[in-house]
Amino acid sequence: APPQAVMATPPKRSRHDGRLKKVAVEGNIAAGKSTFVNILKQASEEWEVVPEPVARWCNVQQSSGVDCEELSTSQRSGGNVLRMMYEKPERWAFTFQTYACLSRIRAQLKALQGSPQRAQDPALFFERSVYSDRYIFAANLYESDCMNETEWTIYQDWHDWINKQFGSRLALDGIIYLRATPEKCLNRIYLRGRDEEQEIPIEYLEKLHYKHESWLQHRTLRTDFDYLQEIPILTLDVNEDFKGQKDRYDHMIEKVKFHKQYK
């Protein structure tokens, strides 16, 4: 395995120092992350969100605007690496995971450049992080024999190097864990109807759920980034549907505000 890249613990700061807080929203596939980050964006003018760049991974053609300019050459020519990965993971897992992480880092760094600087208590919420890319999804694919030993070693080496270059700018102040059962996530996959995901088996969601639980609930999953062991984690039970439920929205937002103050 490649050498470990250990990130130092960021210094502690006062509650309202005007410094931009970076918080990752983590959870299983179809736990409700996209819905939740949209709620966060509407909750405060000082809060910005960075959605997961799914359009980069799928065969989605944008007709105009910034999103179109953001699409890669492979995207514009119809490459759908998400579908390819689900259809033949042992061939495309390495390709997808490196591209997913790269596009995530690019989107998050771009958001940091345009984030509000003069707000009293600004926050930037990432839909997933470079850490779940590696320790949840890529690791699961390796353990499921969809990446071979050489691919896994190269991926870790690449991930270490990328984080040495950009990791300090993306270091998190907190994590919000949207916790839902694999069965509930599978039901939501069917409901949202994303073509690429319709054949996902419950066993795949169960493996991802176990990894999320180990990392964010029991905190037994070790990473190469020491500061993550002490990072504040807010767990929100999202087994009950919250889309369109204003009372649930308000309750969740209050918990997030308290969580941010605690940091």
N, C-alpha and C positions, 0 to 999 in steps of 0.2 A: 504494500500500500504506500501511497505517496506520503511525504512528511506532513504532520499535522500543522494546520495554520490556526494558532490560538489567538483569539482576539481579546485584548485587555478589557477589563470592566470600565465602561464609561464613567466619568466622575459624576457624583451626585450633585443635583442642582436644586434651587428653591422651586416652590410650586408654580409660581406665576412670574417667571423671569423673561417672558416674551420669546423664549427659544422655541423653535418649531419642534413639536413632539411627533415622533413617528411610531405608529401603531399598526401591527399586522392583524388582519382579520383572517383567522384560520378555521378550517373545518373540512369535513368530507365533501365529496362531489355531491352537489345539489342539497347541501345543508341549509342554504339560504343566504350565502355570502353576498351575492350580487344585489339581492333585495335589501340586505342590511346596509351595505355601503351606500346605496342610494338614499336610505333613510338618514344616514349620518351626514351626507352632503347637504340635505335639506334642513338639518337640525341647527346649523350654525354657519354664519358667513365666514367664520374663522376656520372652518373645517373643510379640507379638500380630500378627495378620494382618488385612488389610482386603481381602476378596475383591472381585472385580469385580462390580458390582451388576447382574448379568444379569437377575435377576428383575424389575427395574424396566423392562427393555427388552422383555421377552417377555410372552406371555399366560399367566403363571403365577399361579394363584389360591392364595394362602396362607390357610389356614383359621383360624389363631390365632397369637398370640405377637407379638413385636416386629416380625418381618419383615412381618407383615400391616400393622401401623401405618406401616411405612416405605413401603408402596406408594403411588404417586401416584394421583390421581383417574383419570388416563387408564389406569393399570395396572388398577385395580379394574373399570373399565368395559370391559376387554378390548382396549385399544389395544396392538398389538404392533409397536412402531416398528422393532425389529430385523428382523422379517419384511418389513415394508414397505420398509425400506432395501434389503434383498437383492433383493426382487422388482422394485423400480423405483428404482434408486439415483439417477438423474438428477432424480427428484422429491423423494426423501426423505433424501438424503445430508446436506444442511445441517441438517435437523431432527434427524436421528439424532445427528450429531456434537456439536451443541450440547447435546442432552439427555444424551448419554453422558458428556460432560465435566462437566456440572453435577451429575449424580447421583454421579459419581466424587468430585468435590470435597466434596460434602455428606457422603458416607460416610467419607472420609478425615478431614475436620475433626471429625466426631462421634467417630471412634476416638481422635483426639488428646485429646479432652476426658476420655475414660475410660481413658487409658493408664496403666500402673503408674508411679508417681512415685518410689517408694522403692527400686526394684530397683537392684542394683549396676551392671548393664550392660543396661538395657532396650533393646528394639528393636521397631520397628513396620514390618512388611513390607507394602507396597502391591502388589496385583496390578495391574500397569500404573500409569502416571502421567499427569498432565496434559500431559507433554511428548510421550509417544507418541500421545496423543489428537490432538495438533496436527501434529507433524512426521512421523508415520508414516501414520496412518489418514486424517485430514482432508486432508493434503497429497496423498496418493495419490488420493483421490477427486476432488480438484480437477484434478490432472494427468491423470486419466482422463476429464475432461469431465463428471463427475457433479455438480460444483458449478460455477456460472458465475463470472465475474470479480467480480460484485457480491457474491454469497454468500461467496466466499472472502475478500474484503476485510472484509466485516462480521464473519465468523467470527474473523479475526485480530484485529480491533479489540476484539471481545468477549472473546477469550481474553487479550489484553494487559490489559484492564481488570480482569477477574476475578483475574488473577495479581498485579496491583498491590494488590488488596484482601486476598488470602489467600495469595499465593505464598510469603511469608517463612515462614509456618507449615508449608507443605508442602515446603519446600526439602529436597532429598535429601542424604544423606551417602554414598550408594553405590547402585550398580545391579547386579543379577544378571541376566545375559542367558542365557536358556535357548535354546540354539542347536540347531535341527533343520532338516533339508531340507524344502522345500515338499512333496515326495512323501510324506515321513513324516507331515507335518501333515495332508495330505489323507486319508491312511489312518486317522489318529486321529479326524478329523472323522466319517468313516463309522462308526467303532467306537463313538463316544460317542452318536451318533444324535440330536443336537439338530436338530429338524425344520427350523428356520430356516436351517441351514447346509448342508443336503444338496446344494444346487445350486451351491455355491461352486466356480468353475473353478480349475484349477491355476495359470492365468495370474495370477489375483488373488493367490494365495499367493506366487507368484514375485516379484511387485512388492513385496509387503510384506517378503519375505525380503531383497530387495536393499536396501530402506530400513533395515531393522534392521542389516544388515551394514555399511552406510555409516555409520550412527550409532554403533553399539556395538562393532563389530569393527575397522573401519578408521579410525573417528573422523574421517571427512571430511565428514559432514553437519553443516552449521552451523545453530545455533539462535540465538534472540535472548536466550538466557540463558548468559552467558559462563562462569559457574561450572561448567556441565556439561562443558566441554572438559577440565577437570582432575579430574573426579570419578572415584573408583576404580570400575572395572568388573570383576566376576567373571564369566567366561564358562564355562558348563557345557554340555558336549556331551550332548544328550538324545535323540540319534537312537536309541539303544538304550532300549527300554522300561524304566522304573524303577518303575512302579507295583507295589507288593507285594514289591519286592526289598529286603530289609532291609540287605544288604551295601551296595547302591547308596545307600540312604538315609543310612547312617552315613558313607559316604565323602563324600557331598554336604554333609552337615551340618558335617563337619570343615572342608571348604573354606570354608563360609560363616563359621564361627567365626574362621578365620584371616583371612579378608577383613575382618571387622569389627574385629579387632585392628589390622590394617594401617592402617585409617582413624584 
